[in-house]
């Protein structure tokens, strides 16, 4: 991410790919994510994993929440690239399924 190698656990990576799919589909990248009470740390785990690669070092600004269970990554879709072929070979089935929803080729890069 921005030239920085980041290790992200599969659960956080899956959430990141959900955001990428929503961003690439349009509608401003907003997606509805209903999370059971007490399970909100999934967003914090992803924010913490990504913070070293963010130019502003602000995970709350990068993963936005509108207060109505809508979330998005705050970047332009053109800034997100990926290697779809590699993602389609990921050992985790949900990640492969999300990769199948992505257009073309991909390697993650965020401003």
C-alpha positions in Angstrom: 0.0 0.0 0.0 1.7 3.2 -1.2 4.9 1.2 -1.5 4.7 -0.2 2.1 4.2 -3.9 2.5 1.4 -4.6 5.0 0.3 -7.9 6.5 -3.4 -8.1 7.0 -5.2 -11.1 8.6 -7.6 -12.8 6.2 -10.7 -11.5 8.1 -9.5 -7.9 7.7 -8.4 -8.5 4.1 -11.9 -9.9 3.3 -13.4 -6.7 4.7 -11.0 -4.6 2.7 -12.0 -6.5 -0.5 -15.6 -5.9 0.3 -14.8 -2.2 0.4 -12.9 -2.4 -2.9 -15.8 -4.2 -4.6 -18.3 -1.6 -3.3 -15.9 1.2 -4.5 -15.5 -0.3 -7.9 -19.3 -0.8 -8.3 -19.9 2.9 -7.8 -22.5 4.7 -5.6 -19.6 6.5 -3.9 -18.3 3.2 -2.5 -20.8 3.0 0.3 -21.9 -0.4 1.5 -24.2 -1.5 4.2 -22.4 -3.6 6.8 -24.5 -4.9 9.7 -22.3 -6.0 12.5 -23.5 -7.8 15.6 -23.1 -5.8 18.8 -19.6 -6.2 20.2 -18.2 -7.1 16.7 -17.2 -3.6 15.7 -13.5 -4.2 16.2 -13.3 -5.7 12.7 -13.2 -2.1 11.4 -10.5 -1.1 14.0 -8.4 -4.1 13.1 -8.4 -3.1 9.5 -7.8 0.5 10.2 -4.8 -0.4 12.4 -3.4 -2.7 9.8 -3.6 -0.1 7.1 -2.4 2.9 9.0 1.2 2.4 8.2 0.5 2.7 4.4 -1.9 5.6 4.6 -0.4 9.0 3.7 -2.4 10.8 6.3 -2.0 8.0 8.9 -5.7 8.4 9.9 -7.7 5.2 9.7 -10.9 6.9 10.7 -10.7 9.2 7.7 -9.9 6.3 5.4 -12.6 3.9 6.5 -15.7 6.1 6.9 -19.0 5.4 8.7 -22.1 7.6 8.2 -23.6 6.4 11.5 -26.3 4.4 9.7 -24.4 1.2 9.2 -22.9 2.4 5.9 -19.2 2.2 5.4 -16.7 3.0 2.7 -13.0 3.5 2.0 -12.5 7.2 1.3 -10.5 7.2 -2.0 -11.2 7.5 -5.7 -11.7 4.1 -7.4 -8.9 4.9 -9.8 -6.4 4.9 -6.9 -7.3 1.3 -6.1 -5.5 -1.3 -8.2 -5.1 -5.0 -7.7 -4.0 -8.3 -9.2 -7.2 -10.2 -9.7 -5.5 -13.4 -10.9 -3.6 -13.6 -7.6 -6.7 -12.9 -5.6 -8.6 -15.7 -7.5 -5.9 -18.1 -6.3 -6.2 -17.1 -2.6 -6.7 -20.1 -0.3 -9.7 -18.4 1.4 -12.9 -19.1 -0.5 -14.7 -15.8 0.5 -11.7 -13.8 -0.7 -11.8 -15.7 -4.0 -15.5 -15.1 -4.3 -15.0 -11.3 -3.8 -12.2 -11.3 -6.3 -14.6 -12.8 -8.8 -16.7 -9.6 -8.4 -13.8 -7.3 -9.3 -13.2 -6.1 -12.8 -10.0 -6.8 -14.7 -6.6 -6.9 -13.1 -5.7 -5.6 -9.6 -2.9 -4.7 -7.1 -3.8 -2.6 -4.1 -2.5 1.0 -4.1 -4.0 3.9 -2.1 -3.0 7.5 -1.9 
